[in-house]
Amino acid sequence: MDPYVLTDHAQMEMRRREITKDDVKKVMTSPEQRIDVRKGRCVYQSKLAYGEPTREYLVRVFVDIDREPNEVVTVYRTSRIDKYWR
């Protein structure tokens, strides 16, 4: 993945949703899937474990790839993996 920056909105959502920069970095450097949403925007996603006891979630990172550097627009995690997994 090319260099990227976190937008203010993405950072706010990461704090609110308790997603770390390390989690975003994991998804961005080694995504399990990449899905093109529209021209210039894609979603990188990977399954990560959270909590005690651990539970698997899908972390989805929305990236505007038509900018230099790429911009992470927002990030969230969901337990509804089957809905988004391709």
MOPAC internal coordinates of N, CA, C and O (Angstrom, degrees):
PM7 1SCF
backbone

  N    0.0000 0     0.00 0     0.00 0    0    0    0
  C    1.4548 1     0.00 0     0.00 0    1    0    0
  C    1.5133 1   108.91 1     0.00 0    2    1    0
  O    1.2310 1   121.42 1   -46.21 1    3    2    1
  N    1.3229 1   114.88 1   133.79 1    3    2    1
  C    1.4612 1   120.49 1   176.91 1    5    3    2
  C    1.5192 1   110.03 1   -64.16 1    6    5    3
  O    1.2310 1   120.36 1   -13.87 1    7    6    5
  N    1.3350 1   116.92 1   166.13 1    7    6    5
  C    1.4688 1   119.26 1   176.50 1    9    7    6
  C    1.5303 1   110.73 1   -54.87 1   10    9    7
  O    1.2310 1   121.37 1   -30.42 1   11   10    9
  N    1.3235 1   114.98 1   149.58 1   11   10    9
  C    1.4599 1   120.18 1  -179.04 1   13   11   10
  C    1.5194 1   109.51 1  -143.20 1   14   13   11
  O    1.2310 1   121.10 1   -19.60 1   15   14   13
  N    1.3240 1   115.51 1   160.40 1   15   14   13
  C    1.4619 1   121.91 1   174.05 1   17   15   14
  C    1.5162 1   108.08 1  -124.31 1   18   17   15
  O    1.2310 1   121.25 1   -26.66 1   19   18   17
  N    1.3212 1   115.21 1   153.34 1   19   18   17
  C    1.4591 1   121.67 1   176.11 1   21   19   18
  C    1.5255 1   108.18 1   -95.92 1   22   21   19
  O    1.2310 1   120.13 1   -57.28 1   23   22   21
  N    1.3172 1   117.37 1   122.72 1   23   22   21
  C    1.4655 1   120.02 1   176.32 1   25   23   22
  C    1.5297 1   109.38 1   -69.09 1   26   25   23
  O    1.2310 1   121.00 1   -16.87 1   27   26   25
  N    1.3284 1   115.69 1   163.13 1   27   26   25
  C    1.4635 1   120.12 1   177.23 1   29   27   26
  C    1.5281 1   110.52 1   -58.19 1   30   29   27
  O    1.2310 1   120.84 1   139.36 1   31   30   29
  N    1.3330 1   116.01 1   -40.64 1   31   30   29
  C    1.4611 1   119.86 1   179.48 1   33   31   30
  C    1.5278 1   111.05 1   -62.08 1   34   33   31
  O    1.2310 1   120.52 1   134.99 1   35   34   33
  N    1.3387 1   116.60 1   -45.01 1   35   34   33
  C    1.4643 1   120.54 1   179.89 1   37   35   34
  C    1.5274 1   110.48 1   -60.80 1   38   37   35
  O    1.2310 1   119.91 1   137.21 1   39   38   37
  N    1.3263 1   117.78 1   -42.79 1   39   38   37
  C    1.4598 1   121.28 1   179.94 1   41   39   38
  C    1.5271 1   111.45 1   -64.56 1   42   41   39
  O    1.2310 1   120.64 1   140.33 1   43   42   41
  N    1.3319 1   116.38 1   -39.67 1   43   42   41
  C    1.4566 1   120.23 1   177.78 1   45   43   42
  C    1.5271 1   110.46 1   -62.80 1   46   45   43
  O    1.2310 1   120.57 1   134.38 1   47   46   45
  N    1.3357 1   116.52 1   -45.62 1   47   46   45
  C    1.4653 1   120.74 1   179.97 1   49   47   46
  C    1.5260 1   111.78 1   -66.38 1   50   49   47
  O    1.2310 1   120.17 1   144.98 1   51   50   49
  N    1.3174 1   117.28 1   -35.02 1   51   50   49
  C    1.4625 1   120.57 1   177.13 1   53   51   50
  C    1.5273 1   110.41 1   -63.11 1   54   53   51
  O    1.2310 1   120.19 1   135.65 1   55   54   53
  N    1.3289 1   117.25 1   -44.35 1   55   54   53
  C    1.4683 1   120.40 1   177.87 1   57   55   54
  C    1.5292 1   110.19 1   -62.97 1   58   57   55
  O    1.2310 1   120.82 1   132.38 1   59   58   57
  N    1.3215 1   116.04 1   -47.62 1   59   58   57
  C    1.4599 1   121.19 1  -177.37 1   61   59   58
  C    1.5291 1   111.64 1   -61.86 1   62   61   59
  O    1.2310 1   120.77 1   141.70 1   63   62   61
  N    1.3209 1   116.13 1   -38.30 1   63   62   61
  C    1.4686 1   121.22 1  -175.93 1   65   63   62
  C    1.5279 1   112.76 1   -96.16 1   66   65   63
  O    1.2310 1   120.71 1  -176.94 1   67   66   65
  N    1.3335 1   116.24 1     3.06 1   67   66   65
  C    1.4664 1   122.42 1   178.71 1   69   67   66
  C    1.5262 1   112.61 1    56.65 1   70   69   67
  O    1.2310 1   121.40 1  -130.39 1   71   70   69
  N    1.3285 1   114.93 1    49.61 1   71   70   69
  C    1.4603 1   122.50 1   175.39 1   73   71   70
  C    1.5199 1   106.41 1  -111.66 1   74   73   71
  O    1.2310 1   120.29 1   -53.96 1   75   74   73
  N    1.3279 1   117.06 1   126.04 1   75   74   73
  C    1.4575 1   121.14 1  -175.17 1   77   75   74
  C    1.5304 1   112.11 1   -84.39 1   78   77   75
  O    1.2310 1   121.45 1   -17.40 1   79   78   77
  N    1.3246 1   114.82 1   162.60 1   79   78   77
  C    1.4644 1   120.09 1   174.78 1   81   79   78
  C    1.5252 1   110.00 1   -62.93 1   82   81   79
  O    1.2310 1   120.60 1   145.87 1   83   82   81
  N    1.3283 1   116.46 1   -34.13 1   83   82   81
  C    1.4680 1   120.11 1   177.90 1   85   83   82
  C    1.5269 1   111.35 1   -63.42 1   86   85   83
  O    1.2310 1   120.35 1   141.54 1   87   86   85
  N    1.3351 1   116.94 1   -38.46 1   87   86   85
  C    1.4608 1   120.40 1   177.56 1   89   87   86
  C    1.5280 1   110.35 1   -64.08 1   90   89   87
  O    1.2310 1   120.60 1   136.53 1   91   90   89
  N    1.3274 1   116.47 1   -43.47 1   91   90   89
  C    1.4708 1   120.42 1   178.61 1   93   91   90
  C    1.5246 1   109.62 1   -63.72 1   94   93   91
  O    1.2310 1   120.58 1   137.86 1   95   94   93
  N    1.3211 1   116.50 1   -42.14 1   95   94   93
  C    1.4708 1   120.34 1   179.61 1   97   95   94
  C    1.5271 1   111.05 1   -61.15 1   98   97   95
  O    1.2310 1   120.39 1   138.29 1   99   98   97
  N    1.3516 1   116.86 1   -41.71 1   99   98   97
  C    1.4691 1   120.73 1   178.18 1  101   99   98
  C    1.5246 1   110.81 1   -58.23 1  102  101   99
  O    1.2310 1   120.92 1   133.92 1  103  102  101
  N    1.3221 1   115.84 1   -46.08 1  103  102  101
  C    1.4616 1   120.16 1  -178.50 1  105  103  102
  C    1.5306 1   110.29 1   -67.89 1  106  105  103
  O    1.2310 1   120.37 1   138.25 1  107  106  105
  N    1.3094 1   116.89 1   -41.75 1  107  106  105
  C    1.4637 1   120.39 1  -176.77 1  109  107  106
  C    1.5279 1   112.57 1   -69.79 1  110  109  107
  O    1.2310 1   119.67 1   144.35 1  111  110  109
  N    1.3247 1   118.23 1   -35.65 1  111  110  109
  C    1.4629 1   120.17 1  -177.62 1  113  111  110
  C    1.5269 1   112.98 1   -83.55 1  114  113  111
  O    1.2310 1   120.52 1   150.21 1  115  114  113
  N    1.3325 1   116.61 1   -29.79 1  115  114  113
  C    1.4692 1   119.90 1  -179.10 1  117  115  114
  C    1.5251 1   110.75 1  -141.17 1  118  117  115
  O    1.2310 1   120.06 1  -114.56 1  119  118  117
  N    1.3290 1   117.50 1    65.44 1  119  118  117
  C    1.4674 1   118.20 1  -179.20 1  121  119  118
  C    1.5295 1   110.90 1   -68.22 1  122  121  119
  O    1.2310 1   121.27 1   -38.55 1  123  122  121
  N    1.3209 1   115.18 1   141.45 1  123  122  121
  C    1.4601 1   118.95 1   174.89 1  125  123  122
  C    1.5200 1   110.08 1   -76.26 1  126  125  123
  O    1.2310 1   120.81 1   151.38 1  127  126  125
  N    1.3354 1   116.06 1   -28.62 1  127  126  125
  C    1.4637 1   120.53 1   177.75 1  129  127  126
  C    1.5215 1   110.07 1  -144.85 1  130  129  127
  O    1.2310 1   121.49 1   -29.96 1  131  130  129
  N    1.3181 1   114.76 1   150.04 1  131  130  129
  C    1.4604 1   121.79 1   171.95 1  133  131  130
  C    1.5227 1   106.69 1  -128.97 1  134  133  131
  O    1.2310 1   120.90 1   -52.01 1  135  134  133
  N    1.3248 1   115.89 1   127.99 1  135  134  133
  C    1.4655 1   121.53 1  -178.12 1  137  135  134
  C    1.5239 1   108.23 1  -124.60 1  138  137  135
  O    1.2310 1   120.46 1   -54.45 1  139  138  137
  N    1.3278 1   116.72 1   125.55 1  139  138  137
  C    1.4583 1   120.68 1   175.13 1  141  139  138
  C    1.5219 1   108.84 1   -78.74 1  142  141  139
  O    1.2310 1   120.87 1   -56.51 1  143  142  141
  N    1.3364 1   115.94 1   123.49 1  143  142  141
  C    1.4586 1   121.51 1  -178.55 1  145  143  142
  C    1.5248 1   110.02 1   -89.31 1  146  145  143
  O    1.2310 1   121.69 1   133.38 1  147  146  145
  N    1.3174 1   114.37 1   -46.62 1  147  146  145
  C    1.4648 1   122.27 1   177.49 1  149  147  146
  C    1.5122 1   106.25 1  -160.94 1  150  149  147
  O    1.2310 1   120.58 1    -3.69 1  151  150  149
  N    1.2947 1   116.49 1   176.31 1  151  150  149
  C    1.4673 1   119.49 1  -179.97 1  153  151  150
  C    1.5254 1   109.37 1   -59.76 1  154  153  151
  O    1.2310 1   120.88 1   -57.19 1  155  154  153
  N    1.3168 1   115.93 1   122.81 1  155  154  153
  C    1.4544 1   121.21 1   177.73 1  157  155  154
  C    1.5095 1   115.88 1    89.14 1  158  157  155
  O    1.2310 1   119.27 1   177.05 1  159  158  157
  N    1.3259 1   119.01 1    -2.95 1  159  158  157
  C    1.4717 1   121.03 1   179.34 1  161  159  158
  C    1.5206 1   109.59 1  -136.73 1  162  161  159
  O    1.2310 1   121.40 1   -43.74 1  163  162  161
  N    1.3307 1   114.92 1   136.26 1  163  162  161
  C    1.4591 1   119.67 1   176.11 1  165  163  162
  C    1.5221 1   109.41 1  -140.18 1  166  165  163
  O    1.2310 1   121.85 1   -13.67 1  167  166  165
  N    1.3176 1   114.06 1   166.33 1  167  166  165
  C    1.4596 1   121.52 1   178.07 1  169  167  166
  C    1.5232 1   107.44 1  -117.05 1  170  169  167
  O    1.2310 1   121.39 1   -53.63 1  171  170  169
  N    1.3294 1   114.94 1   126.37 1  171  170  169
  C    1.4550 1   121.20 1   170.81 1  173  171  170
  C    1.5229 1   105.66 1  -100.83 1  174  173  171
  O    1.2310 1   120.60 1   -45.18 1  175  174  173
  N    1.3239 1   116.45 1   134.82 1  175  174  173
  C    1.4557 1   118.29 1  -178.48 1  177  175  174
  C    1.5167 1   111.55 1  -144.09 1  178  177  175
  O    1.2310 1   122.00 1   -32.30 1  179  178  177
  N    1.3405 1   113.77 1   147.70 1  179  178  177
  C    1.4557 1   122.18 1   178.33 1  181  179  178
  C    1.5188 1   108.78 1  -149.91 1  182  181  179
  O    1.2310 1   121.21 1   -24.11 1  183  182  181
  N    1.3217 1   115.30 1   155.89 1  183  182  181
  C    1.4634 1   121.42 1   175.82 1  185  183  182
  C    1.5261 1   108.49 1   -89.51 1  186  185  183
  O    1.2310 1   120.87 1   -53.09 1  187  186  185
  N    1.3408 1   115.94 1   126.91 1  187  186  185
  C    1.4636 1   121.70 1   178.81 1  189  187  186
  C    1.5223 1   109.34 1  -130.54 1  190  189  187
  O    1.2310 1   120.69 1   -26.48 1  191  190  189
  N    1.3221 1   116.29 1   153.52 1  191  190  189
  C    1.4671 1   122.18 1  -179.77 1  193  191  190
  C    1.5228 1   110.24 1   -96.14 1  194  193  191
  O    1.2310 1   120.55 1   -42.83 1  195  194  193
  N    1.3339 1   116.55 1   137.17 1  195  194  193
  C    1.4667 1   123.59 1   178.92 1  197  195  194
  C    1.5118 1   109.39 1  -135.84 1  198  197  195
  O    1.2310 1   121.26 1   -24.45 1  199  198  197
  N    1.3399 1   115.20 1   155.55 1  199  198  197
  C    1.4470 1   122.36 1   168.73 1  201  199  198
  C    1.5054 1   115.33 1    82.27 1  202  201  199
  O    1.2310 1   122.11 1    -5.66 1  203  202  201
  N    1.3208 1   113.56 1   174.34 1  203  202  201
  C    1.4639 1   123.26 1   175.26 1  205  203  202
  C    1.5135 1   108.10 1  -131.07 1  206  205  203
  O    1.2310 1   117.97 1   -64.03 1  207  206  205
  N    1.2972 1   121.47 1   115.97 1  207  206  205
  C    1.4591 1   125.23 1    -5.09 1  209  207  206
  C    1.5293 1   110.35 1   -67.12 1  210  209  207
  O    1.2310 1   121.20 1   -24.54 1  211  210  209
  N    1.3096 1   115.30 1   155.46 1  211  210  209
  C    1.4579 1   119.45 1  -174.53 1  213  211  210
  C    1.5216 1   111.39 1   -66.22 1  214  213  211
  O    1.2310 1   122.09 1   -34.89 1  215  214  213
  N    1.3122 1   113.60 1   145.11 1  215  214  213
  C    1.4578 1   122.06 1   178.28 1  217  215  214
  C    1.5254 1   107.11 1  -137.67 1  218  217  215
  O    1.2310 1   120.59 1   -36.95 1  219  218  217
  N    1.3122 1   116.48 1   143.05 1  219  218  217
  C    1.4557 1   121.04 1  -177.58 1  221  219  218
  C    1.5276 1   110.75 1   -85.11 1  222  221  219
  O    1.2310 1   121.21 1   -46.79 1  223  222  221
  N    1.3318 1   115.28 1   133.21 1  223  222  221
  C    1.4579 1   122.93 1   176.77 1  225  223  222
  C    1.5129 1   108.82 1  -128.50 1  226  225  223
  O    1.2310 1   121.23 1   -22.52 1  227  226  225
  N    1.3094 1   115.26 1   157.48 1  227  226  225
  C    1.4529 1   121.67 1   173.23 1  229  227  226
  C    1.5213 1   107.38 1   -98.55 1  230  229  227
  O    1.2310 1   120.64 1   -58.85 1  231  230  229
  N    1.3359 1   116.38 1   121.15 1  231  230  229
  C    1.4523 1   121.31 1   177.10 1  233  231  230
  C    1.5219 1   107.23 1   -99.29 1  234  233  231
  O    1.2310 1   120.93 1   -56.71 1  235  234  233
  N    1.3325 1   115.83 1   123.29 1  235  234  233
  C    1.4651 1   122.08 1  -176.76 1  237  235  234
  C    1.5265 1   108.94 1  -114.85 1  238  237  235
  O    1.2310 1   121.02 1   -54.45 1  239  238  237
  N    1.3337 1   115.66 1   125.55 1  239  238  237
  C    1.4570 1   122.48 1  -178.09 1  241  239  238
  C    1.5275 1   108.01 1  -117.26 1  242  241  239
  O    1.2310 1   120.83 1   -64.26 1  243  242  241
  N    1.3331 1   116.02 1   115.74 1  243  242  241
  C    1.4625 1   121.94 1  -179.67 1  245  243  242
  C    1.5199 1   109.06 1   -90.95 1  246  245  243
  O    1.2310 1   120.98 1   -54.34 1  247  246  245
  N    1.3474 1   115.73 1   125.66 1  247  246  245
  C    1.4606 1   120.99 1  -172.11 1  249  247  246
  C    1.5212 1   110.33 1  -129.11 1  250  249  247
  O    1.2310 1   121.20 1   -48.92 1  251  250  249
  N    1.3390 1   115.32 1   131.08 1  251  250  249
  C    1.4632 1   120.61 1   169.95 1  253  251  250
  C    1.5223 1   106.64 1   -86.39 1  254  253  251
  O    1.2310 1   121.10 1   -68.53 1  255  254  253
  N    1.3432 1   115.50 1   111.47 1  255  254  253
  C    1.4620 1   120.86 1  -174.96 1  257  255  254
  C    1.5228 1   112.61 1   -96.55 1  258  257  255
  O    1.2310 1   120.45 1  -178.91 1  259  258  257
  N    1.3292 1   116.74 1     1.09 1  259  258  257
  C    1.4592 1   120.10 1  -179.71 1  261  259  258
  C    1.5268 1   111.71 1   -93.74 1  262  261  259
  O    1.2310 1   120.67 1  -161.74 1  263  262  261
  N    1.3304 1   116.33 1    18.26 1  263  262  261
  C    1.4627 1   122.27 1  -179.70 1  265  263  262
  C    1.5146 1   109.44 1  -125.20 1  266  265  263
  O    1.2310 1   120.97 1   -21.04 1  267  266  265
  N    1.3074 1   115.76 1   158.96 1  267  266  265
  C    1.4605 1   120.95 1   178.17 1  269  267  266
  C    1.5130 1   108.59 1  -125.78 1  270  269  267
  O    1.2310 1   118.27 1   -68.90 1  271  270  269
  N    1.3146 1   120.90 1   111.10 1  271  270  269
  C    1.4605 1   125.66 1    -0.87 1  273  271  270
  C    1.5295 1   111.13 1   -76.93 1  274  273  271
  O    1.2310 1   120.81 1   -13.10 1  275  274  273
  N    1.3172 1   116.05 1   166.90 1  275  274  273
  C    1.4648 1   120.86 1   177.19 1  277  275  274
  C    1.5289 1   109.45 1   -58.42 1  278  277  275
  O    1.2310 1   120.45 1   -31.44 1  279  278  277
  N    1.3475 1   116.74 1   148.56 1  279  278  277
  C    1.4641 1   121.13 1  -178.86 1  281  279  278
  C    1.5261 1   110.99 1  -116.39 1  282  281  279
  O    1.2310 1   120.94 1   -54.33 1  283  282  281
  N    1.3223 1   115.81 1   125.67 1  283  282  281
  C    1.4635 1   120.95 1   171.85 1  285  283  282
  C    1.5210 1   106.16 1   -78.77 1  286  285  283
  O    1.2310 1   120.91 1   -62.68 1  287  286  285
  N    1.3237 1   115.86 1   117.32 1  287  286  285
  C    1.4606 1   121.95 1  -174.49 1  289  287  286
  C    1.5207 1   111.39 1   -86.09 1  290  289  287
  O    1.2310 1   120.65 1   132.99 1  291  290  289
  N    1.3312 1   116.35 1   -47.01 1  291  290  289
  C    1.4674 1   120.70 1   177.40 1  293  291  290
  C    1.5168 1   109.05 1  -157.76 1  294  293  291
  O    1.2310 1   121.42 1   -14.52 1  295  294  293
  N    1.3183 1   114.88 1   165.48 1  295  294  293
  C    1.4619 1   122.90 1  -177.42 1  297  295  294
  C    1.5215 1   108.06 1  -143.50 1  298  297  295
  O    1.2310 1   120.84 1   -40.19 1  299  298  297
  N    1.3213 1   115.99 1   139.81 1  299  298  297
  C    1.4635 1   118.68 1   169.97 1  301  299  298
  C    1.5036 1   110.09 1  -153.35 1  302  301  299
  O    1.2310 1   121.06 1   -13.57 1  303  302  301
  N    1.3415 1   115.59 1   166.43 1  303  302  301
  C    1.4598 1   120.74 1   175.77 1  305  303  302
  C    1.5181 1   107.91 1  -124.41 1  306  305  303
  O    1.2310 1   121.46 1   -29.59 1  307  306  305
  N    1.3249 1   114.81 1   150.41 1  307  306  305
  C    1.4543 1   120.41 1  -178.53 1  309  307  306
  C    1.5158 1   109.62 1  -142.76 1  310  309  307
  O    1.2310 1   121.36 1   -30.90 1  311  310  309
  N    1.3285 1   115.01 1   149.10 1  311  310  309
  C    1.4639 1   119.99 1   174.48 1  313  311  310
  C    1.5238 1   110.66 1   -88.83 1  314  313  311
  O    1.2310 1   120.43 1   171.65 1  315  314  313
  N    1.3249 1   116.78 1    -8.35 1  315  314  313
  C    1.4746 1   121.42 1  -178.71 1  317  315  314
  C    1.5341 1   110.13 1   -86.72 1  318  317  315
  O    1.2310 1   121.37 1  -116.72 1  319  318  317
  N    1.3024 1   114.98 1    63.28 1  319  318  317
  C    1.4612 1   121.54 1  -175.36 1  321  319  318
  C    1.5183 1   111.80 1   -60.58 1  322  321  319
  O    1.2310 1   119.97 1   136.52 1  323  322  321
  N    1.3162 1   117.66 1   -43.48 1  323  322  321
  C    1.4696 1   121.13 1  -176.85 1  325  323  322
  C    1.5280 1   112.45 1   -60.58 1  326  325  323
  O    1.2310 1   120.14 1   150.43 1  327  326  325
  N    1.3128 1   117.33 1   -29.57 1  327  326  325
  C    1.4628 1   120.87 1  -179.15 1  329  327  326
  C    1.5259 1   111.72 1   -65.78 1  330  329  327
  O    1.2310 1   119.95 1   144.04 1  331  330  329
  N    1.3256 1   117.70 1   -35.96 1  331  330  329
  C    1.4627 1   121.73 1  -172.23 1  333  331  330
  C    1.5287 1   114.34 1  -109.36 1  334  333  331
  O    1.2310 1   120.01 1   165.17 1  335  334  333
  N    1.3171 1   117.60 1   -14.83 1  335  334  333
  C    1.4680 1   120.31 1  -176.34 1  337  335  334
  C    1.5099 1   109.92 1   -75.32 1  338  337  335
  O    1.2310 1   120.23 1   -48.59 1  339  338  337
  N    1.3128 1   117.17 1   131.41 1  339  338  337
  C    1.4737 1   121.84 1  -178.97 1  341  339  338
  C    1.4980 1   110.91 1  -112.07 1  342  341  339
  O    1.2310 1   120.10 1   180.00 1  343  342  341

